[in-house]
Amino acid sequence: MISYRPLWETLNKKNVSTYDLIYKQGISANTVHRMKHGKPVTTKTIDELCIILNCNVSDIIEFKNEET
């Protein structure tokens, strides 16, 4: 399962709020809502977040194997 926990940590470290993502950077409110609830988003969104936050994919998402 994909987790967005690293995203929230990265936002906190960089002092960026979800308000900034939505109203200043153009990420849709629906996309932020989906990430808050662990729903899938497109790789285009992940790419945009990496550009906005100047970070790596691993700073946005992580994979958690729930079978173990």
C-alpha positions as CSV (number, residue, x, y, z in Angstrom):
1,M,0.0,0.0,0.0
2,I,1.2,3.5,-0.8
3,S,1.5,5.9,2.1
4,Y,1.7,9.7,1.9
5,R,3.2,10.0,5.3
6,P,6.5,11.4,3.9
7,L,4.5,14.1,2.1
8,W,3.1,15.5,5.3
9,E,6.6,15.4,6.9
10,T,8.1,17.1,3.9
11,L,5.4,19.8,3.9
12,N,6.0,20.4,7.6
13,K,9.8,20.6,7.2
14,K,9.4,23.1,4.3
15,N,6.7,25.1,6.0
16,V,4.3,24.6,3.2
17,S,0.6,24.1,4.0
18,T,-2.1,22.3,2.1
19,Y,-3.6,25.8,1.6
20,D,-0.4,26.8,-0.2
21,L,-0.6,23.6,-2.4
22,I,-4.2,24.3,-3.4
23,Y,-4.4,28.1,-3.7
24,K,-0.8,29.1,-4.5
25,Q,0.5,26.1,-6.5
26,G,-2.6,24.9,-8.2
27,I,-2.9,21.3,-6.8
28,S,-6.6,20.5,-6.7
29,A,-8.4,20.4,-3.4
30,N,-9.8,16.9,-4.5
31,T,-6.2,15.7,-5.0
32,V,-5.2,16.9,-1.5
33,H,-8.3,15.2,-0.1
34,R,-7.4,12.0,-1.8
35,M,-3.9,12.0,-0.4
36,K,-5.2,12.8,3.1
37,H,-7.3,9.7,2.9
38,G,-4.7,7.4,1.3
39,K,-6.4,7.2,-2.1
40,P,-4.3,6.9,-5.3
41,V,-3.2,9.9,-7.3
42,T,-1.5,10.1,-10.7
43,T,2.2,10.0,-11.3
44,K,1.8,13.5,-12.8
45,T,0.6,14.7,-9.4
46,I,3.6,13.1,-7.8
47,D,5.9,14.8,-10.4
48,E,4.2,18.2,-9.8
49,L,4.7,17.8,-6.0
50,C,8.3,17.0,-6.4
51,I,8.8,20.1,-8.5
52,I,6.9,22.3,-6.2
53,L,8.7,21.0,-3.1
54,N,12.1,20.5,-4.8
55,C,12.3,17.0,-3.4
56,N,12.5,13.3,-4.5
57,V,9.6,10.9,-4.9
58,S,10.6,9.2,-1.6
59,D,9.9,12.5,0.1
60,I,6.3,12.2,-1.1
61,I,5.3,8.5,-0.9
62,E,6.4,5.3,0.5
63,F,5.4,1.7,0.0
64,K,4.2,-0.3,3.0
65,N,3.8,-4.1,2.5
66,E,0.7,-5.0,4.5
67,E,1.0,-8.7,3.8
68,T,3.8,-9.1,6.4
